[in-house]
């Protein structure tokens, strides 16, 4: 089957690999233009482009996929189906119509919940117990098309957005390939319409989302820490009780204990068992990254290196 693959982020890599290994003809890999990145701010290809280059696949990098020349170029390749996953541009009415709506989207949530750019993060932040992968027919309204299939995946305590991203990415081919086979055999599955009344949003994350308050329930704090790793990351300051140590840190992984802790302790204070006081409860910090350093276990690496003791504090950064 001739497939135009629209993708940019690493989430689409397992699916791109699976399409190649199953013998589909990738007539175009459509991905975002190279962007400045890294310390030298040099132009960097997307993860999808890097993979496509290694596989010698034809690459298209439109600044605007809906521009008339981009649409004409893609239609000229005569794809049987368009597969969209973490592409980064909204596909408009012209391309949808001209491709006779033969475009499917692979999304990292159980739609209609978490429509938008950051479904994995917001599912964890909001304390969901499961998420999944949904394959749906692309429509003009964002993430609102008819659902072709979906598969759930549990969210485990202490699981970060990075963990869940990789698990869902590996799940995506198993969910998507059977749908592609239906199209390959001439079927036109209509799918089932989403219940828009139950739609929730998953907006793009901002650096400011990494601000944390410890005067919240322990599960709220732990979910925010896990849901924002690796970006933007929950950033605060570690400040020792004796005022000899003060540094900026990014918290990466934590587990909540809503029933434990010391109700009299000020939120953010390190308790006797080295957990962090919340209101109510406490969180067991598992991993963090000091500014300018590597990701490390809280115990024993950070605790021993900074001589962490009860009464030390993690202080929000404004």
ZIVEN-V800643 format. One record per residue. N is the residue number from 1. RES is the residue in one small letter. D_FIRST is the distance of its C-alpha to the first C-alpha in Angstrom with 2 decimals. Layout:
# ZIVEN-V800643
n=N res=RES d_first=D_FIRST
n=N res=RES d_first=D_FIRST
This chain:
# ZIVEN-V800643
n=1 res=x d_first=0.00
n=2 res=x d_first=3.82
n=3 res=x d_first=6.11
n=4 res=x d_first=9.84
n=5 res=x d_first=11.84
n=6 res=x d_first=15.38
n=7 res=x d_first=17.92
n=8 res=x d_first=21.32
n=9 res=x d_first=23.23
n=10 res=x d_first=23.30
n=11 res=x d_first=22.18
n=12 res=x d_first=18.51
n=13 res=x d_first=18.84
n=14 res=x d_first=18.19
n=15 res=x d_first=14.94
n=16 res=x d_first=13.77
n=17 res=x d_first=15.01
n=18 res=x d_first=13.35
n=19 res=x d_first=9.78
n=20 res=x d_first=10.82
n=21 res=x d_first=12.62
n=22 res=x d_first=10.01
n=23 res=x d_first=8.14
n=24 res=x d_first=5.15
n=25 res=x d_first=5.69
n=26 res=x d_first=8.20
n=27 res=x d_first=9.39
n=28 res=x d_first=12.25
n=29 res=x d_first=14.21
n=30 res=x d_first=16.63
n=31 res=x d_first=19.82
n=32 res=x d_first=23.51
n=33 res=x d_first=25.95
n=34 res=x d_first=28.09
n=35 res=x d_first=31.06
n=36 res=x d_first=34.54
n=37 res=x d_first=34.99
n=38 res=x d_first=37.12
n=39 res=x d_first=40.81
n=40 res=x d_first=40.59
n=41 res=x d_first=38.43
n=42 res=x d_first=36.28
n=43 res=x d_first=32.82
n=44 res=x d_first=30.35
n=45 res=x d_first=26.55
n=46 res=x d_first=24.61
n=47 res=x d_first=23.54
n=48 res=x d_first=19.87
n=49 res=x d_first=20.82
n=50 res=x d_first=22.79
n=51 res=x d_first=19.95
n=52 res=x d_first=17.65
n=53 res=x d_first=20.60
n=54 res=x d_first=21.07
n=55 res=x d_first=17.53
n=56 res=x d_first=17.82
n=57 res=x d_first=14.92
n=58 res=x d_first=15.43
n=59 res=x d_first=17.56
n=60 res=x d_first=18.68
n=61 res=x d_first=21.85
n=62 res=x d_first=23.12
n=63 res=x d_first=26.54
n=64 res=x d_first=25.63
n=65 res=x d_first=22.00
n=66 res=x d_first=23.52
n=67 res=x d_first=25.56
n=68 res=x d_first=25.04
n=69 res=x d_first=24.09
n=70 res=x d_first=21.44
n=71 res=x d_first=19.93
n=72 res=x d_first=20.15
n=73 res=x d_first=18.55
n=74 res=x d_first=15.46
n=75 res=x d_first=15.19
n=76 res=x d_first=15.73
n=77 res=x d_first=12.52
n=78 res=x d_first=10.79
n=79 res=x d_first=8.11
n=80 res=x d_first=6.46
n=81 res=x d_first=7.81
n=82 res=x d_first=10.55
n=83 res=x d_first=11.73
n=84 res=x d_first=15.45
n=85 res=x d_first=17.79
n=86 res=x d_first=21.30
n=87 res=x d_first=20.61
n=88 res=x d_first=24.20
n=89 res=x d_first=23.95
n=90 res=x d_first=23.89
n=91 res=x d_first=21.28
n=92 res=x d_first=23.38
n=93 res=x d_first=23.58
n=94 res=x d_first=22.58
n=95 res=x d_first=19.09
n=96 res=x d_first=18.63
n=97 res=x d_first=19.95
n=98 res=x d_first=18.25
n=99 res=x d_first=14.76
n=100 res=x d_first=16.13
n=101 res=x d_first=16.22
n=102 res=x d_first=12.48
n=103 res=x d_first=13.46
n=104 res=x d_first=14.23
n=105 res=x d_first=16.86
n=106 res=x d_first=17.86
n=107 res=x d_first=21.66
n=108 res=x d_first=24.34
n=109 res=x d_first=26.66
n=110 res=x d_first=27.22
n=111 res=x d_first=26.96
n=112 res=x d_first=29.02
n=113 res=x d_first=31.07
n=114 res=x d_first=30.77
n=115 res=x d_first=28.87
n=116 res=x d_first=28.98
n=117 res=x d_first=28.77
n=118 res=x d_first=30.53
n=119 res=x d_first=29.77
n=120 res=x d_first=30.34
n=121 res=x d_first=33.70
n=122 res=x d_first=35.05
n=123 res=x d_first=34.21
n=124 res=x d_first=36.42
n=125 res=x d_first=39.04
n=126 res=x d_first=39.47
n=127 res=x d_first=39.94
n=128 res=x d_first=36.99
n=129 res=x d_first=36.80
n=130 res=x d_first=33.06
n=131 res=x d_first=29.92
n=132 res=x d_first=26.25
n=133 res=x d_first=22.63
n=134 res=x d_first=21.42
n=135 res=x d_first=17.95
n=136 res=x d_first=18.62
n=137 res=x d_first=17.61
n=138 res=x d_first=18.72
n=139 res=x d_first=21.96
n=140 res=x d_first=24.65
n=141 res=x d_first=26.98
n=142 res=x d_first=26.25
n=143 res=x d_first=24.61
n=144 res=x d_first=25.70
n=145 res=x d_first=22.63
n=146 res=x d_first=22.16
n=147 res=x d_first=21.51
n=148 res=x d_first=18.59
n=149 res=x d_first=19.86
n=150 res=x d_first=22.19
n=151 res=x d_first=23.98
n=152 res=x d_first=27.46
n=153 res=x d_first=29.01
n=154 res=x d_first=32.79
n=155 res=x d_first=34.49
n=156 res=x d_first=37.22
n=157 res=x d_first=40.58
n=158 res=x d_first=40.70
n=159 res=x d_first=36.93
n=160 res=x d_first=36.18
n=161 res=x d_first=33.38
n=162 res=x d_first=32.27
n=163 res=x d_first=32.22
n=164 res=x d_first=30.31
n=165 res=x d_first=27.76
n=166 res=x d_first=26.83
n=167 res=x d_first=26.80
n=168 res=x d_first=24.55
n=169 res=x d_first=22.14
n=170 res=x d_first=21.94
n=171 res=x d_first=21.54
n=172 res=x d_first=18.64
n=173 res=x d_first=15.82
n=174 res=x d_first=17.49
n=175 res=x d_first=17.56
n=176 res=x d_first=14.14
n=177 res=x d_first=11.79
n=178 res=x d_first=13.12
n=179 res=x d_first=12.47
n=180 res=x d_first=8.74
n=181 res=x d_first=8.92
n=182 res=x d_first=11.01
n=183 res=x d_first=8.76
n=184 res=x d_first=6.10
n=185 res=x d_first=9.47
n=186 res=x d_first=10.64
n=187 res=x d_first=12.99
n=188 res=x d_first=14.36
n=189 res=x d_first=16.45
n=190 res=x d_first=19.38
n=191 res=x d_first=20.56
n=192 res=x d_first=24.23
n=193 res=x d_first=26.18
n=194 res=x d_first=27.79
n=195 res=x d_first=31.57
n=196 res=x d_first=32.39
n=197 res=x d_first=35.97
n=198 res=x d_first=34.95
n=199 res=x d_first=32.97
n=200 res=x d_first=34.29
n=201 res=x d_first=33.79
n=202 res=x d_first=32.79
n=203 res=x d_first=33.93
n=204 res=x d_first=33.46
n=205 res=x d_first=36.03
n=206 res=x d_first=39.02
n=207 res=x d_first=41.42
n=208 res=x d_first=44.07
n=209 res=x d_first=42.20
n=210 res=x d_first=43.45
n=211 res=x d_first=47.00
n=212 res=x d_first=48.39
n=213 res=x d_first=51.37
n=214 res=x d_first=52.90
n=215 res=x d_first=55.02
n=216 res=x d_first=52.19
n=217 res=x d_first=51.34
n=218 res=x d_first=50.12
n=219 res=x d_first=46.72
n=220 res=x d_first=46.11
n=221 res=x d_first=47.04
n=222 res=x d_first=44.98
n=223 res=x d_first=41.87
n=224 res=x d_first=42.20
n=225 res=x d_first=42.69
n=226 res=x d_first=39.62
n=227 res=x d_first=37.43
n=228 res=x d_first=38.19
n=229 res=x d_first=37.61
n=230 res=x d_first=36.54
n=231 res=x d_first=36.73
n=232 res=x d_first=39.03
n=233 res=x d_first=41.02
n=234 res=x d_first=44.24
n=235 res=x d_first=46.99
n=236 res=x d_first=50.70
n=237 res=x d_first=53.81
n=238 res=x d_first=55.37
n=239 res=x d_first=59.13
n=240 res=x d_first=61.64
n=241 res=x d_first=64.69
n=242 res=x d_first=67.05
n=243 res=x d_first=65.31
n=244 res=x d_first=64.86
n=245 res=x d_first=61.05
n=246 res=x d_first=58.80
n=247 res=x d_first=55.18
n=248 res=x d_first=51.90
n=249 res=x d_first=49.24
n=250 res=x d_first=45.74
n=251 res=x d_first=45.39
n=252 res=x d_first=42.12
n=253 res=x d_first=42.45
n=254 res=x d_first=45.03
n=255 res=x d_first=45.92
n=256 res=x d_first=48.05
n=257 res=x d_first=51.28
n=258 res=x d_first=52.36
n=259 res=x d_first=55.49
n=260 res=x d_first=56.85
n=261 res=x d_first=58.39
n=262 res=x d_first=61.68
n=263 res=x d_first=62.21
n=264 res=x d_first=64.90
n=265 res=x d_first=62.75
n=266 res=x d_first=61.49
n=267 res=x d_first=57.70
n=268 res=x d_first=56.12
n=269 res=x d_first=58.97
n=270 res=x d_first=58.40
n=271 res=x d_first=59.99
n=272 res=x d_first=61.89
n=273 res=x d_first=58.78
n=274 res=x d_first=57.01
n=275 res=x d_first=54.76
n=276 res=x d_first=54.60
n=277 res=x d_first=56.46
n=278 res=x d_first=54.66
n=279 res=x d_first=56.05
n=280 res=x d_first=55.92
n=281 res=x d_first=54.83
n=282 res=x d_first=53.67
n=283 res=x d_first=50.56
n=284 res=x d_first=50.21
n=285 res=x d_first=48.70
n=286 res=x d_first=46.46
n=287 res=x d_first=45.05
n=288 res=x d_first=45.84
n=289 res=x d_first=45.68
n=290 res=x d_first=48.90
n=291 res=x d_first=48.63
n=292 res=x d_first=47.96
n=293 res=x d_first=47.33
n=294 res=x d_first=44.66
n=295 res=x d_first=43.35
n=296 res=x d_first=45.88
n=297 res=x d_first=47.09
n=298 res=x d_first=49.83
n=299 res=x d_first=51.83
n=300 res=x d_first=53.18
n=301 res=x d_first=51.96
n=302 res=x d_first=52.70
n=303 res=x d_first=55.59
n=304 res=x d_first=57.38
n=305 res=x d_first=56.67
n=306 res=x d_first=57.99
n=307 res=x d_first=60.53
n=308 res=x d_first=59.10
n=309 res=x d_first=61.79
n=310 res=x d_first=62.45
n=311 res=x d_first=63.35
n=312 res=x d_first=60.88
n=313 res=x d_first=58.54
n=314 res=x d_first=55.04
n=315 res=x d_first=55.62
n=316 res=x d_first=53.14
n=317 res=x d_first=52.47
n=318 res=x d_first=52.89
